[in-house]
Amino acid sequence: MEVKVCFITAYEVNYQALRAVFPAATTTDDIGCFIQKPVDVDDFIKHIEAELR
């Protein structure tokens, strides 16, 4: 079973902390769904729909 996760935060990405959780990631783009607040509702829905595909 594959679990999909979206991170939602109001702060900048702490790259070192994310590398500790996702050691195989070479960039923050490799981490997957990362949403930074403030986010428009339409953009939020687009992020979630993209992850569910």
C-alpha distance matrix in Angstrom:
0.0 3.8 6.5 9.9 13.1 16.7 19.6 22.8 26.0 29.8 30.4 30.3 27.3 28.1 27.0 27.5 25.3 22.4 23.0 22.7 19.2 18.2 20.4 19.2 20.2 23.7 24.4 23.3 22.2 19.5 18.0 17.0 18.0 21.1 23.6 27.0 29.2 31.4 29.3 30.6 28.7 28.4 27.0 24.5 23.3 23.2 20.9 18.4 18.7 18.3 15.0 13.7 14.8
3.8 0.0 3.8 6.6 9.9 13.4 16.4 19.7 22.9 26.6 27.1 26.8 23.9 24.8 23.7 24.5 22.4 19.3 20.1 20.1 16.6 15.3 17.8 16.5 17.1 20.5 20.9 19.7 18.5 15.9 14.4 13.2 14.3 17.4 20.1 23.5 25.9 28.1 26.1 27.4 25.8 25.5 23.8 21.4 20.5 20.1 17.6 15.4 15.9 15.1 11.7 11.0 12.3
6.5 3.8 0.0 3.8 6.6 10.2 13.1 16.3 19.5 23.3 24.0 24.0 21.3 22.3 21.7 22.6 20.2 17.3 18.6 18.6 14.9 14.2 17.2 16.6 16.6 20.2 20.1 18.2 17.4 15.3 13.0 11.7 12.1 14.9 17.2 20.6 22.8 25.0 23.1 24.7 23.1 23.2 21.5 18.7 18.2 18.3 15.6 13.2 14.5 14.1 10.4 10.1 12.4
9.9 6.6 3.8 0.0 3.8 6.9 10.2 13.3 16.6 20.3 21.1 21.1 18.6 20.2 19.7 21.1 18.9 15.7 17.5 18.1 14.4 13.5 16.9 16.2 15.3 18.6 17.8 15.6 14.5 13.0 10.7 8.6 8.4 11.4 13.7 17.1 19.4 21.6 19.6 21.1 19.7 19.8 17.8 15.2 14.9 14.8 11.9 9.8 11.5 10.9 7.1 7.8 10.4
13.1 9.9 6.6 3.8 0.0 3.8 6.6 9.8 13.0 16.7 17.6 17.8 15.5 17.1 17.1 18.6 16.2 13.2 15.6 16.2 12.6 12.3 16.0 16.1 14.8 17.9 16.7 13.9 13.5 12.7 9.5 7.9 6.8 8.7 10.9 14.1 16.2 18.6 17.0 19.0 18.0 18.6 16.4 13.5 14.1 14.4 11.1 9.5 12.2 11.8 8.3 9.9 12.9
16.7 13.4 10.2 6.9 3.8 0.0 3.8 6.4 9.9 13.4 14.6 15.0 13.2 15.4 15.8 18.0 15.7 12.9 15.8 16.9 13.7 13.5 17.2 17.3 15.3 17.9 15.9 12.6 12.3 12.5 9.4 7.3 4.6 5.6 7.1 10.4 12.6 14.9 13.3 15.5 14.8 15.6 13.2 10.4 11.7 12.1 8.5 7.7 11.1 10.8 8.1 10.5 13.4
19.6 16.4 13.1 10.2 6.6 3.8 0.0 3.8 6.5 10.2 11.0 11.7 10.0 12.2 13.2 15.4 13.0 10.7 14.1 15.1 12.4 12.8 16.5 17.3 15.0 17.3 15.1 11.5 12.3 12.9 9.5 8.7 6.3 4.7 5.9 8.1 10.4 13.1 12.4 15.4 15.4 16.8 14.1 11.4 13.7 14.2 10.7 10.7 14.3 13.8 11.6 14.3 17.1
22.8 19.7 16.3 13.3 9.8 6.4 3.8 0.0 3.8 7.2 9.1 10.6 10.3 12.9 14.7 17.2 14.9 13.2 16.8 17.9 15.6 16.2 19.8 20.7 18.2 20.1 17.4 13.6 14.4 15.8 12.7 11.6 8.6 6.1 4.7 5.7 6.9 9.6 9.4 12.6 12.9 14.9 12.5 9.8 12.7 13.8 10.8 11.2 14.9 15.0 13.5 16.0 18.9
26.0 22.9 19.5 16.6 13.0 9.9 6.5 3.8 0.0 3.8 5.5 7.8 8.4 10.8 13.4 15.8 13.7 12.9 16.6 17.6 16.0 17.1 20.3 21.7 19.0 20.5 17.6 13.9 15.4 17.2 14.2 13.9 11.4 8.1 6.5 5.1 5.8 8.6 9.9 13.5 14.7 17.0 14.5 12.3 15.7 16.7 13.8 14.7 18.4 18.3 17.0 19.7 22.4
29.8 26.6 23.3 20.3 16.7 13.4 10.2 7.2 3.8 0.0 3.8 7.0 9.2 11.7 14.7 17.2 15.7 15.3 18.9 20.1 19.0 20.1 23.0 24.5 21.6 22.6 19.4 15.8 17.5 19.7 17.1 16.9 14.4 10.8 8.6 5.5 4.6 6.8 9.4 13.1 15.0 17.5 15.1 13.6 17.3 18.3 15.9 17.3 20.8 20.7 19.9 22.7 25.3
30.4 27.1 24.0 21.1 17.6 14.6 11.0 9.1 5.5 3.8 0.0 3.8 6.4 8.5 11.6 14.1 12.9 13.1 16.4 17.7 17.3 18.4 20.9 22.7 19.8 20.4 17.4 14.1 16.4 18.6 16.2 16.8 15.0 11.2 10.1 7.1 7.8 10.0 12.4 16.1 18.3 20.4 17.6 16.4 20.0 20.5 17.8 19.4 22.9 22.3 21.2 24.3 26.7
30.3 26.8 24.0 21.1 17.8 15.0 11.7 10.6 7.8 7.0 3.8 0.0 3.8 6.3 8.8 11.8 11.5 11.4 14.2 16.2 16.2 16.8 18.9 20.4 17.3 17.4 14.3 11.3 13.9 16.3 14.4 15.4 14.3 10.6 10.4 7.8 9.8 11.9 13.8 17.4 19.8 21.3 18.1 17.3 20.9 20.7 17.8 19.9 23.1 21.9 21.0 24.4 26.3
27.3 23.9 21.3 18.6 15.5 13.2 10.0 10.3 8.4 9.2 6.4 3.8 0.0 3.8 5.6 8.7 8.4 7.7 10.5 12.7 12.6 13.0 15.1 16.7 13.7 14.1 11.3 8.3 11.3 13.1 11.1 12.7 12.3 9.0 10.1 8.8 11.7 14.2 15.3 18.9 20.8 22.0 18.6 17.6 20.8 20.3 17.0 18.9 22.0 20.5 19.1 22.6 24.4
28.1 24.8 22.3 20.2 17.1 15.4 12.2 12.9 10.8 11.7 8.5 6.3 3.8 0.0 3.8 5.6 5.5 6.4 8.8 10.3 11.2 12.2 13.7 16.0 13.6 14.0 11.9 9.8 13.4 14.4 12.4 14.8 14.9 12.0 13.5 12.3 14.9 17.5 18.8 22.5 24.3 25.7 22.3 21.0 24.1 23.8 20.3 21.8 25.1 23.4 21.7 25.1 26.9
27.0 23.7 21.7 19.7 17.1 15.8 13.2 14.7 13.4 14.7 11.6 8.8 5.6 3.8 0.0 3.8 5.5 5.2 6.1 8.7 10.0 10.1 10.9 12.9 10.4 10.3 8.7 7.3 11.2 11.8 10.5 13.4 14.5 12.2 14.5 14.0 17.1 19.7 20.5 24.0 25.7 26.6 23.0 22.0 24.8 23.9 20.4 22.1 24.9 22.8 21.1 24.6 26.0
27.5 24.5 22.6 21.1 18.6 18.0 15.4 17.2 15.8 17.2 14.1 11.8 8.7 5.6 3.8 0.0 3.8 5.5 5.0 6.4 8.9 9.7 9.7 12.5 11.1 11.3 10.9 10.3 14.1 13.9 12.5 15.8 17.2 15.2 17.7 17.3 20.2 22.8 23.8 27.4 28.9 29.9 26.4 25.1 27.9 27.1 23.5 24.8 27.7 25.6 23.5 26.8 28.3
25.3 22.4 20.2 18.9 16.2 15.7 13.0 14.9 13.7 15.7 12.9 11.5 8.4 5.5 5.5 3.8 0.0 3.8 5.4 5.2 6.6 8.7 9.9 13.0 11.8 13.1 12.6 11.1 14.7 14.2 11.9 14.9 15.9 13.9 16.3 16.1 18.8 21.6 22.5 26.1 27.3 28.6 25.4 23.6 26.2 25.9 22.2 23.0 26.2 24.5 22.0 25.1 27.0
22.4 19.3 17.3 15.7 13.2 12.9 10.7 13.2 12.9 15.3 13.1 11.4 7.7 6.4 5.2 5.5 3.8 0.0 3.8 5.3 5.1 5.9 8.0 10.4 8.7 10.5 9.7 8.0 11.2 10.6 8.1 11.2 12.5 11.0 13.9 14.5 17.6 20.4 20.8 24.2 25.2 26.1 22.7 21.0 23.4 22.9 19.1 19.9 22.9 21.0 18.5 21.6 23.4
23.0 20.1 18.6 17.5 15.6 15.8 14.1 16.8 16.6 18.9 16.4 14.2 10.5 8.8 6.1 5.0 5.4 3.8 0.0 3.8 5.4 4.9 5.0 7.8 6.8 8.2 8.8 8.6 11.8 10.4 9.0 12.7 14.8 13.8 17.1 17.7 21.0 23.8 24.0 27.3 28.4 29.0 25.5 24.1 26.3 25.3 21.6 22.5 25.1 22.8 20.4 23.5 24.8
22.7 20.1 18.6 18.1 16.2 16.9 15.1 17.9 17.6 20.1 17.7 16.2 12.7 10.3 8.7 6.4 5.2 5.3 3.8 0.0 3.8 5.6 5.6 9.3 9.6 11.6 12.5 12.1 15.2 13.4 11.5 15.0 16.8 15.9 19.0 19.7 22.7 25.6 26.0 29.3 30.1 31.1 27.8 25.9 28.0 27.5 23.7 24.1 26.9 24.9 22.1 24.9 26.5
19.2 16.6 14.9 14.4 12.6 13.7 12.4 15.6 16.0 19.0 17.3 16.2 12.6 11.2 10.0 8.9 6.6 5.1 5.4 3.8 0.0 3.8 6.1 9.0 9.2 12.2 12.7 11.6 14.1 12.1 9.5 12.5 14.2 13.8 17.0 18.2 21.2 24.1 24.1 27.3 27.7 28.6 25.5 23.3 25.2 24.8 21.0 21.0 23.8 22.1 19.0 21.5 23.3
18.2 15.3 14.2 13.5 12.3 13.5 12.8 16.2 17.1 20.1 18.4 16.8 13.0 12.2 10.1 9.7 8.7 5.9 4.9 5.6 3.8 0.0 3.8 5.6 5.6 9.0 10.0 9.5 11.4 8.8 6.9 10.3 12.8 13.0 16.6 18.3 21.6 24.4 24.0 27.0 27.4 27.8 24.6 22.8 24.4 23.5 19.7 20.0 22.3 20.1 17.3 19.9 21.2
20.4 17.8 17.2 16.9 16.0 17.2 16.5 19.8 20.3 23.0 20.9 18.9 15.1 13.7 10.9 9.7 9.9 8.0 5.0 5.6 6.1 3.8 0.0 3.8 5.6 8.0 10.3 11.1 13.1 10.4 9.7 13.3 16.1 16.3 19.9 21.3 24.8 27.5 27.2 30.2 30.9 31.2 27.8 26.2 27.9 26.7 23.0 23.5 25.6 23.2 20.5 23.1 24.0
19.2 16.5 16.6 16.2 16.1 17.3 17.3 20.7 21.7 24.5 22.7 20.4 16.7 16.0 12.9 12.5 13.0 10.4 7.8 9.3 9.0 5.6 3.8 0.0 3.8 6.4 9.3 10.8 11.8 8.4 9.0 12.1 15.5 16.4 20.2 22.0 25.6 28.2 27.5 30.2 30.7 30.5 27.1 25.9 27.2 25.6 22.1 22.7 24.3 21.5 19.0 21.6 22.0
20.2 17.1 16.6 15.3 14.8 15.3 15.0 18.2 19.0 21.6 19.8 17.3 13.7 13.6 10.4 11.1 11.8 8.7 6.8 9.6 9.2 5.6 5.6 3.8 0.0 3.8 5.6 7.1 8.1 5.2 6.1 9.5 12.8 13.4 17.1 18.7 22.4 25.0 24.2 26.9 27.7 27.5 24.0 23.0 24.5 22.7 19.3 20.4 22.1 19.2 17.1 20.1 20.5
23.7 20.5 20.2 18.6 17.9 17.9 17.3 20.1 20.5 22.6 20.4 17.4 14.1 14.0 10.3 11.3 13.1 10.5 8.2 11.6 12.2 9.0 8.0 6.4 3.8 0.0 3.8 7.1 8.1 6.5 8.6 11.6 14.8 14.9 18.4 19.6 23.4 25.7 25.1 27.8 29.0 28.6 24.9 24.4 26.1 24.0 20.8 22.4 24.0 20.8 19.3 22.6 22.6
24.4 20.9 20.1 17.8 16.7 15.9 15.1 17.4 17.6 19.4 17.4 14.3 11.3 11.9 8.7 10.9 12.6 9.7 8.8 12.5 12.7 10.0 10.3 9.3 5.6 3.8 0.0 3.8 5.2 5.4 7.3 9.9 12.5 12.1 15.2 16.2 20.0 22.2 21.6 24.3 25.8 25.4 21.6 21.4 23.4 21.3 18.1 20.2 21.9 18.8 17.6 21.2 21.4
23.3 19.7 18.2 15.6 13.9 12.6 11.5 13.6 13.9 15.8 14.1 11.3 8.3 9.8 7.3 10.3 11.1 8.0 8.6 12.1 11.6 9.5 11.1 10.8 7.1 7.1 3.8 0.0 3.8 5.3 5.3 7.6 9.5 8.4 11.5 12.6 16.3 18.7 18.1 20.9 22.4 22.3 18.6 18.0 20.3 18.5 15.1 17.2 19.4 16.6 15.4 19.0 19.8
22.2 18.5 17.4 14.5 13.5 12.3 12.3 14.4 15.4 17.5 16.4 13.9 11.3 13.4 11.2 14.1 14.7 11.2 11.8 15.2 14.1 11.4 13.1 11.8 8.1 8.1 5.2 3.8 0.0 3.8 5.4 5.9 8.2 8.4 11.4 13.2 17.0 19.0 17.7 20.0 21.2 20.5 16.8 16.7 18.4 16.1 13.0 15.3 16.9 13.7 12.9 16.6 16.8
19.5 15.9 15.3 13.0 12.7 12.5 12.9 15.8 17.2 19.7 18.6 16.3 13.1 14.4 11.8 13.9 14.2 10.6 10.4 13.4 12.1 8.8 10.4 8.4 5.2 6.5 5.4 5.3 3.8 0.0 3.8 5.5 9.0 10.1 13.7 15.8 19.6 21.8 20.5 22.8 23.5 22.9 19.4 18.8 20.1 17.9 14.7 16.2 17.6 14.4 12.9 16.2 16.3
18.0 14.4 13.0 10.7 9.5 9.4 9.5 12.7 14.2 17.1 16.2 14.4 11.1 12.4 10.5 12.5 11.9 8.1 9.0 11.5 9.5 6.9 9.7 9.0 6.1 8.6 7.3 5.3 5.4 3.8 0.0 3.8 6.8 7.6 11.4 13.7 17.3 19.8 18.7 21.2 21.8 21.7 18.3 17.0 18.5 17.1 13.4 14.4 16.5 13.9 11.7 15.1 16.0
17.0 13.2 11.7 8.6 7.9 7.3 8.7 11.6 13.9 16.9 16.8 15.4 12.7 14.8 13.4 15.8 14.9 11.2 12.7 15.0 12.5 10.3 13.3 12.1 9.5 11.6 9.9 7.6 5.9 5.5 3.8 0.0 3.8 6.2 9.7 12.7 16.1 18.4 16.6 18.7 18.9 18.5 15.3 14.0 15.1 13.5 9.9 10.9 12.8 10.2 8.1 11.6 12.6
18.0 14.3 12.1 8.4 6.8 4.6 6.3 8.6 11.4 14.4 15.0 14.3 12.3 14.9 14.5 17.2 15.9 12.5 14.8 16.8 14.2 12.8 16.1 15.5 12.8 14.8 12.5 9.5 8.2 9.0 6.8 3.8 0.0 3.8 6.5 10.0 13.0 15.2 13.2 15.3 15.3 15.2 12.1 10.4 11.8 10.7 6.9 7.9 10.5 8.7 6.8 10.4 12.2
21.1 17.4 14.9 11.4 8.7 5.6 4.7 6.1 8.1 10.8 11.2 10.6 9.0 12.0 12.2 15.2 13.9 11.0 13.8 15.9 13.8 13.0 16.3 16.4 13.4 14.9 12.1 8.4 8.4 10.1 7.6 6.2 3.8 0.0 3.8 6.6 10.0 12.4 11.2 14.0 14.7 15.2 11.9 10.3 12.7 12.1 8.5 10.1 13.1 11.7 10.4 13.8 15.7
23.6 20.1 17.2 13.7 10.9 7.1 5.9 4.7 6.5 8.6 10.1 10.4 10.1 13.5 14.5 17.7 16.3 13.9 17.1 19.0 17.0 16.6 19.9 20.2 17.1 18.4 15.2 11.5 11.4 13.7 11.4 9.7 6.5 3.8 0.0 3.8 6.5 8.7 7.4 10.4 11.4 12.4 9.2 7.5 10.7 10.7 7.7 9.6 12.9 12.2 11.7 14.8 16.9
27.0 23.5 20.6 17.1 14.1 10.4 8.1 5.7 5.1 5.5 7.1 7.8 8.8 12.3 14.0 17.3 16.1 14.5 17.7 19.7 18.2 18.3 21.3 22.0 18.7 19.6 16.2 12.6 13.2 15.8 13.7 12.7 10.0 6.6 3.8 0.0 3.8 6.2 6.6 10.2 12.2 13.7 10.7 9.6 13.3 13.5 11.0 13.1 16.3 15.8 15.4 18.5 20.6
29.2 25.9 22.8 19.4 16.2 12.6 10.4 6.9 5.8 4.6 7.8 9.8 11.7 14.9 17.1 20.2 18.8 17.6 21.0 22.7 21.2 21.6 24.8 25.6 22.4 23.4 20.0 16.3 17.0 19.6 17.3 16.1 13.0 10.0 6.5 3.8 0.0 2.9 4.8 8.5 10.6 13.0 10.8 9.6 13.4 14.4 12.6 14.3 17.5 17.8 17.6 20.3 22.7
31.4 28.1 25.0 21.6 18.6 14.9 13.1 9.6 8.6 6.8 10.0 11.9 14.2 17.5 19.7 22.8 21.6 20.4 23.8 25.6 24.1 24.4 27.5 28.2 25.0 25.7 22.2 18.7 19.0 21.8 19.8 18.4 15.2 12.4 8.7 6.2 2.9 0.0 3.8 6.8 9.5 12.0 10.3 9.8 13.5 14.6 13.6 15.4 18.3 18.8 19.2 21.6 23.8
29.3 26.1 23.1 19.6 17.0 13.3 12.4 9.4 9.9 9.4 12.4 13.8 15.3 18.8 20.5 23.8 22.5 20.8 24.0 26.0 24.1 24.0 27.2 27.5 24.2 25.1 21.6 18.1 17.7 20.5 18.7 16.6 13.2 11.2 7.4 6.6 4.8 3.8 0.0 3.8 6.3 8.4 6.6 6.3 9.9 10.9 10.3 12.3 14.8 15.5 16.2 18.5 20.6
30.6 27.4 24.7 21.1 19.0 15.5 15.4 12.6 13.5 13.1 16.1 17.4 18.9 22.5 24.0 27.4 26.1 24.2 27.3 29.3 27.3 27.0 30.2 30.2 26.9 27.8 24.3 20.9 20.0 22.8 21.2 18.7 15.3 14.0 10.4 10.2 8.5 6.8 3.8 0.0 3.8 5.5 5.2 6.2 8.7 9.9 10.7 12.5 14.3 15.4 16.9 18.7 20.5
28.7 25.8 23.1 19.7 18.0 14.8 15.4 12.9 14.7 15.0 18.3 19.8 20.8 24.3 25.7 28.9 27.3 25.2 28.4 30.1 27.7 27.4 30.9 30.7 27.7 29.0 25.8 22.4 21.2 23.5 21.8 18.9 15.3 14.7 11.4 12.2 10.6 9.5 6.3 3.8 0.0 3.8 5.5 5.0 6.2 8.7 9.9 10.7 12.3 14.2 15.6 16.7 18.7
28.4 25.5 23.2 19.8 18.6 15.6 16.8 14.9 17.0 17.5 20.4 21.3 22.0 25.7 26.6 29.9 28.6 26.1 29.0 31.1 28.6 27.8 31.2 30.5 27.5 28.6 25.4 22.3 20.5 22.9 21.7 18.5 15.2 15.2 12.4 13.7 13.0 12.0 8.4 5.5 3.8 0.0 3.8 5.4 5.2 6.3 8.8 10.1 10.5 12.3 14.5 15.5 16.8
27.0 23.8 21.5 17.8 16.4 13.2 14.1 12.5 14.5 15.1 17.6 18.1 18.6 22.3 23.0 26.4 25.4 22.7 25.5 27.8 25.5 24.6 27.8 27.1 24.0 24.9 21.6 18.6 16.8 19.4 18.3 15.3 12.1 11.9 9.2 10.7 10.8 10.3 6.6 5.2 5.5 3.8 0.0 3.8 5.4 5.0 6.3 8.7 9.9 10.5 12.5 14.4 15.7
24.5 21.4 18.7 15.2 13.5 10.4 11.4 9.8 12.3 13.6 16.4 17.3 17.6 21.0 22.0 25.1 23.6 21.0 24.1 25.9 23.3 22.8 26.2 25.9 23.0 24.4 21.4 18.0 16.7 18.8 17.0 14.0 10.4 10.3 7.5 9.6 9.6 9.8 6.3 6.2 5.0 5.4 3.8 0.0 3.8 5.4 5.2 6.4 8.7 10.0 11.0 12.7 14.8
23.3 20.5 18.2 14.9 14.1 11.7 13.7 12.7 15.7 17.3 20.0 20.9 20.8 24.1 24.8 27.9 26.2 23.4 26.3 28.0 25.2 24.4 27.9 27.2 24.5 26.1 23.4 20.3 18.4 20.1 18.5 15.1 11.8 12.7 10.7 13.3 13.4 13.5 9.9 8.7 6.2 5.2 5.4 3.8 0.0 3.8 5.5 5.2 6.0 8.5 10.0 10.6 12.6
23.2 20.1 18.3 14.8 14.4 12.1 14.2 13.8 16.7 18.3 20.5 20.7 20.3 23.8 23.9 27.1 25.9 22.9 25.3 27.5 24.8 23.5 26.7 25.6 22.7 24.0 21.3 18.5 16.1 17.9 17.1 13.5 10.7 12.1 10.7 13.5 14.4 14.6 10.9 9.9 8.7 6.3 5.0 5.4 3.8 0.0 3.8 5.5 5.1 6.0 8.6 10.0 10.9
20.9 17.6 15.6 11.9 11.1 8.5 10.7 10.8 13.8 15.9 17.8 17.8 17.0 20.3 20.4 23.5 22.2 19.1 21.6 23.7 21.0 19.7 23.0 22.1 19.3 20.8 18.1 15.1 13.0 14.7 13.4 9.9 6.9 8.5 7.7 11.0 12.6 13.6 10.3 10.7 9.9 8.8 6.3 5.2 5.5 3.8 0.0 3.8 5.6 5.2 6.4 8.8 10.4
18.4 15.4 13.2 9.8 9.5 7.7 10.7 11.2 14.7 17.3 19.4 19.9 18.9 21.8 22.1 24.8 23.0 19.9 22.5 24.1 21.0 20.0 23.5 22.7 20.4 22.4 20.2 17.2 15.3 16.2 14.4 10.9 7.9 10.1 9.6 13.1 14.3 15.4 12.3 12.5 10.7 10.1 8.7 6.4 5.2 5.5 3.8 0.0 3.8 5.4 5.2 6.3 9.0
18.7 15.9 14.5 11.5 12.2 11.1 14.3 14.9 18.4 20.8 22.9 23.1 22.0 25.1 24.9 27.7 26.2 22.9 25.1 26.9 23.8 22.3 25.6 24.3 22.1 24.0 21.9 19.4 16.9 17.6 16.5 12.8 10.5 13.1 12.9 16.3 17.5 18.3 14.8 14.3 12.3 10.5 9.9 8.7 6.0 5.1 5.6 3.8 0.0 3.8 5.4 5.1 6.5
18.3 15.1 14.1 10.9 11.8 10.8 13.8 15.0 18.3 20.7 22.3 21.9 20.5 23.4 22.8 25.6 24.5 21.0 22.8 24.9 22.1 20.1 23.2 21.5 19.2 20.8 18.8 16.6 13.7 14.4 13.9 10.2 8.7 11.7 12.2 15.8 17.8 18.8 15.5 15.4 14.2 12.3 10.5 10.0 8.5 6.0 5.2 5.4 3.8 0.0 3.8 5.5 5.5
15.0 11.7 10.4 7.1 8.3 8.1 11.6 13.5 17.0 19.9 21.2 21.0 19.1 21.7 21.1 23.5 22.0 18.5 20.4 22.1 19.0 17.3 20.5 19.0 17.1 19.3 17.6 15.4 12.9 12.9 11.7 8.1 6.8 10.4 11.7 15.4 17.6 19.2 16.2 16.9 15.6 14.5 12.5 11.0 10.0 8.6 6.4 5.2 5.4 3.8 0.0 3.8 5.5
13.7 11.0 10.1 7.8 9.9 10.5 14.3 16.0 19.7 22.7 24.3 24.4 22.6 25.1 24.6 26.8 25.1 21.6 23.5 24.9 21.5 19.9 23.1 21.6 20.1 22.6 21.2 19.0 16.6 16.2 15.1 11.6 10.4 13.8 14.8 18.5 20.3 21.6 18.5 18.7 16.7 15.5 14.4 12.7 10.6 10.0 8.8 6.3 5.1 5.5 3.8 0.0 3.8
14.8 12.3 12.4 10.4 12.9 13.4 17.1 18.9 22.4 25.3 26.7 26.3 24.4 26.9 26.0 28.3 27.0 23.4 24.8 26.5 23.3 21.2 24.0 22.0 20.5 22.6 21.4 19.8 16.8 16.3 16.0 12.6 12.2 15.7 16.9 20.6 22.7 23.8 20.6 20.5 18.7 16.8 15.7 14.8 12.6 10.9 10.4 9.0 6.5 5.5 5.5 3.8 0.0
